[in-house]
Protein backbone atom coordinates (compact mmCIF):
# COMPACT_ATOMS: atom_id res chain seq x y z
CA UNK A 1 0.00 0.00 0.00
CA UNK A 2 1.36 3.38 -1.02
CA UNK A 3 1.08 6.22 1.47
CA UNK A 4 -1.15 9.11 0.35
CA UNK A 5 0.60 12.24 -0.91
CA UNK A 6 0.66 15.05 1.64
CA UNK A 7 2.39 18.45 1.59
CA UNK A 8 6.04 18.40 2.70
CA UNK A 9 5.38 20.07 6.10
CA UNK A 10 2.76 17.43 6.92
CA UNK A 11 5.17 14.66 5.94
CA UNK A 12 7.91 16.29 8.03
CA UNK A 13 5.65 16.12 11.11
CA UNK A 14 4.70 12.48 10.45
CA UNK A 15 8.36 11.56 9.91
CA UNK A 16 9.39 13.32 13.13
CA UNK A 17 6.80 11.36 15.12
CA UNK A 18 7.80 8.05 13.57
CA UNK A 19 11.52 8.79 13.99
CA UNK A 20 11.02 9.82 17.64
CA UNK A 21 12.64 13.19 16.86
CA UNK A 22 11.20 15.91 19.10
CA UNK A 23 13.43 18.64 17.65
CA UNK A 24 12.27 17.87 14.12
CA UNK A 25 8.66 17.79 15.33
CA UNK A 26 8.94 21.26 16.89
CA UNK A 27 10.79 22.53 13.80
CA UNK A 28 7.92 21.36 11.58
CA UNK A 29 5.73 24.15 13.07
CA UNK A 30 5.84 27.92 12.68
CA UNK A 31 6.80 29.84 15.85
CA UNK A 32 3.09 30.59 16.37
CA UNK A 33 2.06 27.04 15.48
CA UNK A 34 -0.13 24.90 17.70
CA UNK A 35 -1.51 21.44 18.31
CA UNK A 36 -5.19 21.16 19.25
CA UNK A 37 -5.95 17.68 20.57
CA UNK A 38 -9.67 17.25 21.32
CA UNK A 39 -9.89 20.94 22.20
CA UNK A 40 -6.75 21.12 24.35
CA UNK A 41 -4.47 23.61 22.63
CA UNK A 42 -0.69 23.64 23.05
CA UNK A 43 0.80 26.68 21.29
CA UNK A 44 4.22 27.96 20.36
CA UNK A 45 7.43 25.94 20.44
CA UNK A 46 7.10 25.06 24.13
CA UNK A 47 3.47 24.01 23.78
CA UNK A 48 4.18 21.93 20.68
CA UNK A 49 7.13 20.33 22.51
CA UNK A 50 4.97 19.61 25.57
CA UNK A 51 2.37 17.83 23.42
CA UNK A 52 5.08 15.83 21.64
CA UNK A 53 6.54 14.82 25.00
CA UNK A 54 3.25 13.79 26.62
CA UNK A 55 1.11 12.46 23.77
CA UNK A 56 3.34 11.61 20.82
CA UNK A 57 7.09 11.07 20.82
CA UNK A 58 7.33 10.70 24.60
CA UNK A 59 4.58 8.07 24.39
CA UNK A 60 6.36 6.06 21.70
CA UNK A 61 3.83 7.01 19.02
CA UNK A 62 3.78 5.75 15.46
CA UNK A 63 1.55 7.41 12.86
CA UNK A 64 0.39 6.09 9.49
CA UNK A 65 -1.54 8.38 7.15
CA UNK A 66 -4.39 6.29 5.73
CA UNK A 67 -6.00 8.92 3.51
CA UNK A 68 -5.45 12.58 2.71
CA UNK A 69 -7.03 15.43 0.78
CA UNK A 70 -5.63 18.91 0.37
CA UNK A 71 -7.49 22.06 -0.55
CA UNK A 72 -5.52 25.29 -0.47
CA UNK A 73 -3.40 25.36 2.68
CA UNK A 74 -5.52 22.79 4.55
CA UNK A 75 -4.92 19.05 4.50
CA UNK A 76 -7.39 16.64 6.06
CA UNK A 77 -6.09 13.21 6.95
CA UNK A 78 -7.32 9.97 8.46
CA UNK A 79 -4.51 8.32 10.38
CA UNK A 80 -3.72 5.25 12.42
CA UNK A 81 -1.96 5.91 15.71
CA UNK A 82 -0.31 3.60 18.19
CA UNK A 83 1.26 4.73 21.45
CA UNK A 84 1.21 4.19 25.19
CA UNK A 85 -1.52 6.89 25.40
CA UNK A 86 -3.90 6.10 22.52
CA UNK A 87 -4.32 3.40 19.89
CA UNK A 88 -6.73 3.64 16.99
CA UNK A 89 -7.73 5.84 14.09
CA UNK A 90 -8.38 9.57 14.14
CA UNK A 91 -8.96 12.49 11.83
CA UNK A 92 -6.51 15.34 11.55
CA UNK A 93 -6.68 18.81 10.06
CA UNK A 94 -3.35 20.41 9.24
CA UNK A 95 -2.83 23.96 8.03
CA UNK A 96 0.38 24.79 6.18
CA UNK A 97 1.99 28.22 6.30
CA UNK A 98 4.95 28.55 3.96
CA UNK A 99 7.22 25.58 4.53
CA UNK A 100 5.90 24.70 8.00
CA UNK A 101 2.71 23.82 9.83
CA UNK A 102 0.56 26.53 11.36
CA UNK A 103 -1.57 23.94 13.13
CA UNK A 104 -2.41 20.28 13.69
CA UNK A 105 -5.93 19.74 14.98
CA UNK A 106 -7.29 16.39 16.13
CA UNK A 107 -11.03 17.04 16.50
CA UNK A 108 -13.13 15.08 18.99
CA UNK A 109 -14.68 12.05 17.34
CA UNK A 110 -18.37 11.92 18.10
Secondary structure as GFF3:
##gff-version 3
##sequence-region A 1 110
A	DSSP	alpha_helix	8	19	.	.	.	ID=ss1
A	DSSP	alpha_helix	22	27	.	.	.	ID=ss2
A	DSSP	beta_strand	29	37	.	.	.	ID=ss3
A	DSSP	beta_strand	40	43	.	.	.	ID=ss4
A	DSSP	alpha_helix	44	55	.	.	.	ID=ss5
A	DSSP	three_ten_helix	57	59	.	.	.	ID=ss6
A	DSSP	beta_strand	62	71	.	.	.	ID=ss7
A	DSSP	beta_strand	74	82	.	.	.	ID=ss8
A	DSSP	beta_strand	87	97	.	.	.	ID=ss9
A	DSSP	beta_strand	100	106	.	.	.	ID=ss10
###
